Amino acid sequence: MRVTKEPGASQPRRAGGPRKPARVLIVDDHPLMRKAVRALIDEQPDMTSCGEAASANEARKQVDATHPDLAIVDISLPQSSGIELI
């Protein structure tokens, strides 16, 4: 698959059209941290946040509901660790 960058384009193009933004799930038990990470992700032209979760159980439900491409996971979560979730 060939990827090219057009002059003035905000994101690379694949042969056949522009790439869809990567959908990112944010998992962190601190609401302020989730809000900050979501704001940073949503500023990027090649990423978009698709959901948030404060626990591993919530994260599993969000994965089933949103089918993210990526997840940013806090290592320490209530009742479970981010490592166990991953």
A tleap script that builds the chain and sets N, CA, C and O, in Angstrom:
source leaprc.protein.ff14SB
mol = sequence {
  NMET ARG VAL THR LYS GLU PRO GLY ALA SER
  GLN PRO ARG ARG ALA GLY GLY PRO ARG LYS
  PRO ALA ARG VAL LEU ILE VAL ASP ASP HIE
  PRO LEU MET ARG LYS ALA VAL ARG ALA LEU
  ILE ASP GLU GLN PRO ASP MET THR SER CYS
  GLY GLU ALA ALA SER ALA ASN GLU ALA ARG
  LYS GLN VAL ASP ALA THR HIE PRO ASP LEU
  ALA ILE VAL ASP ILE SER LEU PRO GLN SER
  SER GLY ILE GLU LEU CILE
}
set mol.1.N position { 0.839 -1.155 0.000 }
set mol.1.CA position { 0.000 0.000 0.000 }
set mol.1.C position { 0.891 1.226 0.000 }
set mol.1.O position { 1.786 1.347 0.836 }
set mol.2.N position { 0.657 2.115 -0.910 }
set mol.2.CA position { 1.485 3.312 -1.055 }
set mol.2.C position { 0.848 4.488 -0.342 }
set mol.2.O position { -0.343 4.751 -0.511 }
set mol.3.N position { 1.635 5.197 0.456 }
set mol.3.CA position { 1.162 6.379 1.170 }
set mol.3.C position { 1.915 7.584 0.638 }
set mol.3.O position { 3.144 7.577 0.570 }
set mol.4.N position { 1.171 8.628 0.257 }
set mol.4.CA position { 1.803 9.852 -0.239 }
set mol.4.C position { 1.301 11.031 0.567 }
set mol.4.O position { 0.218 10.985 1.151 }
set mol.5.N position { 2.082 12.068 0.594 }
set mol.5.CA position { 1.692 13.302 1.277 }
set mol.5.C position { 1.542 14.382 0.225 }
set mol.5.O position { 2.512 14.754 -0.435 }
set mol.6.N position { 0.329 14.884 0.069 }
set mol.6.CA position { 0.091 15.941 -0.904 }
set mol.6.C position { 0.487 17.276 -0.299 }
set mol.6.O position { 0.294 17.486 0.899 }
set mol.7.N position { 1.032 18.177 -1.091 }
set mol.7.CA position { 1.378 19.494 -0.559 }
set mol.7.C position { 0.145 20.171 0.035 }
set mol.7.O position { -0.911 20.236 -0.594 }
set mol.8.N position { 0.302 20.673 1.258 }
set mol.8.CA position { -0.784 21.370 1.922 }
set mol.8.C position { -1.810 20.454 2.567 }
set mol.8.O position { -2.739 20.945 3.207 }
set mol.9.N position { -1.676 19.133 2.421 }
set mol.9.CA position { -2.632 18.210 3.021 }
set mol.9.C position { -2.322 18.031 4.504 }
set mol.9.O position { -1.159 18.027 4.909 }
set mol.10.N position { -3.366 17.882 5.304 }
set mol.10.CA position { -3.166 17.732 6.739 }
set mol.10.C position { -2.856 16.300 7.136 }
set mol.10.O position { -2.368 16.070 8.243 }
set mol.11.N position { -3.119 15.340 6.279 }
set mol.11.CA position { -2.809 13.954 6.595 }
set mol.11.C position { -2.411 13.215 5.322 }
set mol.11.O position { -2.815 13.598 4.224 }
set mol.12.N position { -1.617 12.154 5.470 }
set mol.12.CA position { -1.213 11.405 4.282 }
set mol.12.C position { -2.418 10.750 3.620 }
set mol.12.O position { -3.429 10.478 4.267 }
set mol.13.N position { -2.291 10.503 2.323 }
set mol.13.CA position { -3.352 9.833 1.578 }
set mol.13.C position { -2.874 8.451 1.178 }
set mol.13.O position { -1.713 8.269 0.809 }
set mol.14.N position { -3.749 7.502 1.250 }
set mol.14.CA position { -3.466 6.174 0.721 }
set mol.14.C position { -3.987 6.145 -0.697 }
set mol.14.O position { -4.886 6.901 -1.066 }
set mol.15.N position { -3.417 5.274 -1.471 }
set mol.15.CA position { -3.959 5.101 -2.816 }
set mol.15.C position { -5.421 4.737 -2.655 }
set mol.15.O position { -5.741 3.750 -1.992 }
set mol.16.N position { -6.303 5.503 -3.239 }
set mol.16.CA position { -7.722 5.218 -3.127 }
set mol.16.C position { -8.474 6.180 -2.221 }
set mol.16.O position { -9.699 6.089 -2.140 }
set mol.17.N position { -7.795 7.100 -1.532 }
set mol.17.CA position { -8.520 8.084 -0.724 }
set mol.17.C position { -7.849 8.360 0.600 }
set mol.17.O position { -6.845 7.734 0.939 }
set mol.18.N position { -8.407 9.306 1.357 }
set mol.18.CA position { -7.822 9.686 2.638 }
set mol.18.C position { -8.054 8.615 3.699 }
set mol.18.O position { -9.008 7.840 3.625 }
set mol.19.N position { -7.163 8.589 4.683 }
set mol.19.CA position { -7.285 7.651 5.794 }
set mol.19.C position { -8.366 8.117 6.749 }
set mol.19.O position { -8.553 9.318 6.947 }
set mol.20.N position { -9.071 7.179 7.335 }
set mol.20.CA position { -10.022 7.504 8.385 }
set mol.20.C position { -9.238 7.744 9.666 }
set mol.20.O position { -8.221 7.089 9.898 }
set mol.21.N position { -9.693 8.669 10.498 }
set mol.21.CA position { -8.991 8.901 11.763 }
set mol.21.C position { -9.036 7.656 12.656 }
set mol.21.O position { -10.035 6.938 12.685 }
set mol.22.N position { -7.945 7.413 13.378 }
set mol.22.CA position { -7.897 6.299 14.326 }
set mol.22.C position { -8.845 6.594 15.478 }
set mol.22.O position { -8.830 7.693 16.033 }
set mol.23.N position { -9.661 5.624 15.837 }
set mol.23.CA position { -10.615 5.766 16.937 }
set mol.23.C position { -9.947 5.311 18.226 }
set mol.23.O position { -9.461 4.183 18.313 }
set mol.24.N position { -9.922 6.191 19.231 }
set mol.24.CA position { -9.170 5.940 20.460 }
set mol.24.C position { -10.114 5.893 21.665 }
set mol.24.O position { -10.930 6.793 21.860 }
set mol.25.N position { -9.992 4.836 22.466 }
set mol.25.CA position { -10.710 4.703 23.730 }
set mol.25.C position { -9.779 5.133 24.848 }
set mol.25.O position { -8.619 4.724 24.874 }
set mol.26.N position { -10.268 5.954 25.776 }
set mol.26.CA position { -9.462 6.460 26.888 }
set mol.26.C position { -9.943 5.788 28.168 }
set mol.26.O position { -11.121 5.871 28.518 }
set mol.27.N position { -9.022 5.122 28.866 }
set mol.27.CA position { -9.361 4.418 30.105 }
set mol.27.C position { -8.496 4.974 31.225 }
set mol.27.O position { -7.286 4.754 31.258 }
set mol.28.N position { -9.132 5.698 32.142 }
set mol.28.CA position { -8.432 6.281 33.290 }
set mol.28.C position { -9.467 6.558 34.363 }
set mol.28.O position { -10.583 6.974 34.052 }
set mol.29.N position { -9.115 6.334 35.621 }
set mol.29.CA position { -10.078 6.540 36.698 }
set mol.29.C position { -10.188 7.999 37.142 }
set mol.29.O position { -11.031 8.312 37.982 }
set mol.30.N position { -9.378 8.881 36.613 }
set mol.30.CA position { -9.427 10.295 36.959 }
set mol.30.C position { -10.144 11.077 35.842 }
set mol.30.O position { -9.644 11.138 34.720 }
set mol.31.N position { -11.304 11.671 36.139 }
set mol.31.CA position { -12.079 12.378 35.104 }
set mol.31.C position { -11.304 13.513 34.436 }
set mol.31.O position { -11.424 13.715 33.228 }
set mol.32.N position { -10.515 14.248 35.208 }
set mol.32.CA position { -9.757 15.364 34.636 }
set mol.32.C position { -8.719 14.863 33.625 }
set mol.32.O position { -8.504 15.486 32.585 }
set mol.33.N position { -8.091 13.751 33.936 }
set mol.33.CA position { -7.102 13.170 33.019 }
set mol.33.C position { -7.782 12.699 31.729 }
set mol.33.O position { -7.262 12.927 30.636 }
set mol.34.N position { -8.938 12.046 31.851 }
set mol.34.CA position { -9.672 11.620 30.647 }
set mol.34.C position { -10.044 12.819 29.789 }
set mol.34.O position { -9.916 12.776 28.565 }
set mol.35.N position { -10.502 13.882 30.425 }
set mol.35.CA position { -10.898 15.085 29.689 }
set mol.35.C position { -9.703 15.698 28.956 }
set mol.35.O position { -9.827 16.097 27.798 }
set mol.36.N position { -8.550 15.774 29.621 }
set mol.36.CA position { -7.353 16.361 29.009 }
set mol.36.C position { -6.854 15.514 27.839 }
set mol.36.O position { -6.520 16.043 26.779 }
set mol.37.N position { -6.806 14.212 28.036 }
set mol.37.CA position { -6.334 13.319 26.964 }
set mol.37.C position { -7.301 13.377 25.780 }
set mol.37.O position { -6.874 13.408 24.625 }
set mol.38.N position { -8.595 13.392 26.069 }
set mol.38.CA position { -9.594 13.472 24.993 }
set mol.38.C position { -9.417 14.757 24.180 }
set mol.38.O position { -9.497 14.732 22.952 }
set mol.39.N position { -9.177 15.875 24.865 }
set mol.39.CA position { -8.981 17.147 24.164 }
set mol.39.C position { -7.759 17.091 23.257 }
set mol.39.O position { -7.804 17.582 22.129 }
set mol.40.N position { -6.670 16.500 23.737 }
set mol.40.CA position { -5.459 16.385 22.920 }
set mol.40.C position { -5.684 15.493 21.700 }
set mol.40.O position { -5.250 15.820 20.595 }
set mol.41.N position { -6.354 14.384 21.904 }
set mol.41.CA position { -6.619 13.457 20.797 }
set mol.41.C position { -7.512 14.112 19.748 }
set mol.41.O position { -7.250 14.009 18.549 }
set mol.42.N position { -8.557 14.778 20.200 }
set mol.42.CA position { -9.511 15.364 19.260 }
set mol.42.C position { -8.936 16.537 18.473 }
set mol.42.O position { -9.516 16.942 17.466 }
set mol.43.N position { -7.809 17.086 18.911 }
set mol.43.CA position { -7.126 18.141 18.150 }
set mol.43.C position { -6.340 17.581 16.970 }
set mol.43.O position { -5.978 18.329 16.062 }
set mol.44.N position { -6.075 16.293 16.968 }
set mol.44.CA position { -5.245 15.676 15.936 }
set mol.44.C position { -6.084 15.350 14.700 }
set mol.44.O position { -7.200 14.848 14.830 }
set mol.45.N position { -5.571 15.625 13.525 }
set mol.45.CA position { -6.356 15.341 12.314 }
set mol.45.C position { -6.477 13.850 12.006 }
set mol.45.O position { -7.373 13.440 11.268 }
set mol.46.N position { -5.581 13.039 12.567 }
set mol.46.CA position { -5.601 11.610 12.252 }
set mol.46.C position { -6.102 10.746 13.410 }
set mol.46.O position { -5.939 9.526 13.377 }
set mol.47.N position { -6.715 11.362 14.447 }
set mol.47.CA position { -7.255 10.622 15.578 }
set mol.47.C position { -8.553 11.253 16.047 }
set mol.47.O position { -8.769 12.454 15.885 }
set mol.48.N position { -9.413 10.430 16.631 }
set mol.48.CA position { -10.626 10.919 17.270 }
set mol.48.C position { -10.940 10.024 18.456 }
set mol.48.O position { -10.735 8.813 18.388 }
set mol.49.N position { -11.429 10.600 19.529 }
set mol.49.CA position { -11.799 9.786 20.688 }
set mol.49.C position { -13.175 9.190 20.420 }
set mol.49.O position { -14.062 9.854 19.883 }
set mol.50.N position { -13.337 7.929 20.802 }
set mol.50.CA position { -14.618 7.264 20.566 }
set mol.50.C position { -15.290 6.861 21.862 }
set mol.50.O position { -16.416 6.363 21.845 }
set mol.51.N position { -14.614 7.069 22.997 }
set mol.51.CA position { -15.237 6.729 24.268 }
set mol.51.C position { -14.272 6.877 25.420 }
set mol.51.O position { -13.066 7.046 25.242 }
set mol.52.N position { -14.848 6.808 26.622 }
set mol.52.CA position { -14.082 6.908 27.857 }
set mol.52.C position { -14.581 5.863 28.824 }
set mol.52.O position { -15.733 5.433 28.758 }
set mol.53.N position { -13.694 5.453 29.734 }
set mol.53.CA position { -14.070 4.518 30.791 }
set mol.53.C position { -13.224 4.806 32.026 }
set mol.53.O position { -12.057 5.184 31.923 }
set mol.54.N position { -13.842 4.619 33.209 }
set mol.54.CA position { -13.142 4.855 34.467 }
set mol.54.C position { -12.679 3.567 35.125 }
set mol.54.O position { -11.958 3.611 36.121 }
set mol.55.N position { -13.082 2.418 34.586 }
set mol.55.CA position { -12.696 1.126 35.166 }
set mol.55.C position { -12.540 0.093 34.053 }
set mol.55.O position { -12.919 0.325 32.905 }
set mol.56.N position { -11.976 -1.043 34.421 }
set mol.56.CA position { -11.798 -2.119 33.443 }
set mol.56.C position { -13.139 -2.645 32.963 }
set mol.56.O position { -13.302 -2.945 31.780 }
set mol.57.N position { -14.106 -2.761 33.872 }
set mol.57.CA position { -15.437 -3.247 33.468 }
set mol.57.C position { -16.093 -2.291 32.475 }
set mol.57.O position { -16.657 -2.724 31.470 }
set mol.58.N position { -16.019 -0.987 32.758 }
set mol.58.CA position { -16.554 0.003 31.822 }
set mol.58.C position { -15.826 -0.073 30.485 }
set mol.58.O position { -16.444 0.032 29.426 }
set mol.59.N position { -14.511 -0.256 30.540 }
set mol.59.CA position { -13.707 -0.310 29.318 }
set mol.59.C position { -14.131 -1.475 28.436 }
set mol.59.O position { -14.236 -1.329 27.218 }
set mol.60.N position { -14.375 -2.632 29.048 }
set mol.60.CA position { -14.813 -3.790 28.260 }
set mol.60.C position { -16.138 -3.497 27.542 }
set mol.60.O position { -16.321 -3.859 26.379 }
set mol.61.N position { -17.052 -2.840 28.252 }
set mol.61.CA position { -18.343 -2.478 27.634 }
set mol.61.C position { -18.133 -1.484 26.497 }
set mol.61.O position { -18.767 -1.593 25.448 }
set mol.62.N position { -17.236 -0.510 26.707 }
set mol.62.CA position { -16.956 0.490 25.671 }
set mol.62.C position { -16.312 -0.149 24.442 }
set mol.62.O position { -16.617 0.230 23.311 }
set mol.63.N position { -15.427 -1.112 24.662 }
set mol.63.CA position { -14.790 -1.802 23.531 }
set mol.63.C position { -15.857 -2.500 22.694 }
set mol.63.O position { -15.845 -2.415 21.466 }
set mol.64.N position { -16.776 -3.188 23.361 }
set mol.64.CA position { -17.852 -3.874 22.636 }
set mol.64.C position { -18.762 -2.892 21.901 }
set mol.64.O position { -19.238 -3.182 20.803 }
set mol.65.N position { -19.002 -1.726 22.512 }
set mol.65.CA position { -19.927 -0.752 21.930 }
set mol.65.C position { -19.302 0.094 20.823 }
set mol.65.O position { -19.978 0.444 19.856 }
set mol.66.N position { -18.002 0.428 20.959 }
set mol.66.CA position { -17.398 1.396 20.032 }
set mol.66.C position { -16.368 0.825 19.070 }
set mol.66.O position { -16.052 1.467 18.068 }
set mol.67.N position { -15.838 -0.357 19.340 }
set mol.67.CA position { -14.834 -0.990 18.484 }
set mol.67.C position { -13.674 -0.047 18.149 }
set mol.67.O position { -13.460 0.278 16.981 }
set mol.68.N position { -12.918 0.398 19.179 }
set mol.68.CA position { -11.818 1.346 18.938 }
set mol.68.C position { -10.655 0.699 18.181 }
set mol.68.O position { -10.492 -0.521 18.185 }
set mol.69.N position { -9.861 1.541 17.537 }
set mol.69.CA position { -8.627 1.082 16.899 }
set mol.69.C position { -7.488 1.012 17.908 }
set mol.69.O position { -6.610 0.154 17.817 }
set mol.70.N position { -7.518 1.932 18.872 }
set mol.70.CA position { -6.471 2.049 19.889 }
set mol.70.C position { -7.102 2.304 21.243 }
set mol.70.O position { -8.251 2.736 21.331 }
set mol.71.N position { -6.339 2.034 22.308 }
set mol.71.CA position { -6.791 2.382 23.658 }
set mol.71.C position { -5.608 2.949 24.432 }
set mol.71.O position { -4.495 2.427 24.372 }
set mol.72.N position { -5.874 4.021 25.155 }
set mol.72.CA position { -4.897 4.575 26.089 }
set mol.72.C position { -5.392 4.159 27.463 }
set mol.72.O position { -6.471 4.566 27.893 }
set mol.73.N position { -4.591 3.339 28.157 }
set mol.73.CA position { -5.047 2.707 29.395 }
set mol.73.C position { -4.123 3.062 30.552 }
set mol.73.O position { -2.908 2.878 30.473 }
set mol.74.N position { -4.722 3.578 31.634 }
set mol.74.CA position { -4.007 3.831 32.878 }
set mol.74.C position { -3.629 2.477 33.487 }
set mol.74.O position { -4.426 1.539 33.457 }
set mol.75.N position { -2.437 2.376 34.029 }
set mol.75.CA position { -1.997 1.105 34.608 }
set mol.75.C position { -2.752 0.789 35.893 }
set mol.75.O position { -3.084 -0.371 36.138 }
set mol.76.N position { -3.030 1.794 36.714 }
set mol.76.CA position { -3.727 1.530 37.970 }
set mol.76.C position { -5.182 1.962 37.853 }
set mol.76.O position { -5.488 3.146 37.712 }
set mol.77.N position { -6.071 0.977 37.916 }
set mol.77.CA position { -7.506 1.194 37.835 }
set mol.77.C position { -8.159 0.571 39.070 }
set mol.77.O position { -7.589 -0.351 39.654 }
set mol.78.N position { -9.338 1.047 39.483 }
set mol.78.CA position { -9.996 0.444 40.631 }
set mol.78.C position { -10.396 -0.997 40.351 }
set mol.78.O position { -10.888 -1.311 39.267 }
set mol.79.N position { -10.185 -1.864 41.322 }
set mol.79.CA position { -10.526 -3.293 41.278 }
set mol.79.C position { -9.815 -4.112 40.210 }
set mol.79.O position { -10.076 -5.309 40.085 }
set mol.80.N position { -8.939 -3.510 39.451 }
set mol.80.CA position { -8.219 -4.238 38.405 }
set mol.80.C position { -7.052 -3.361 37.960 }
set mol.80.O position { -7.015 -2.165 38.253 }
set mol.81.N position { -6.113 -3.957 37.262 }
set mol.81.CA position { -5.031 -3.129 36.724 }
set mol.81.C position { -5.223 -2.962 35.223 }
set mol.81.O position { -5.883 -3.767 34.567 }
set mol.82.N position { -4.635 -1.907 34.706 }
set mol.82.CA position { -4.682 -1.687 33.275 }
set mol.82.C position { -3.970 -2.803 32.519 }
set mol.82.O position { -4.347 -3.142 31.397 }
set mol.83.N position { -2.946 -3.366 33.138 }
set mol.83.CA position { -2.223 -4.489 32.519 }
set mol.83.C position { -3.164 -5.684 32.345 }
set mol.83.O position { -3.180 -6.312 31.286 }
set mol.84.N position { -3.941 -5.995 33.376 }
set mol.84.CA position { -4.906 -7.117 33.275 }
set mol.84.C position { -5.931 -6.834 32.175 }
set mol.84.O position { -6.310 -7.735 31.426 }
set mol.85.N position { -6.370 -5.594 32.083 }
set mol.85.CA position { -7.330 -5.220 31.048 }
set mol.85.C position { -6.763 -5.439 29.655 }
set mol.85.O position { -7.428 -5.992 28.779 }
set mol.86.N position { -5.539 -5.002 29.463 }
set mol.86.CA position { -4.897 -5.152 28.153 }
set mol.86.C position { -4.735 -6.626 27.826 }
set mol.86.O position { -4.214 -6.970 26.765 }
savepdb mol mol.pdb
quit
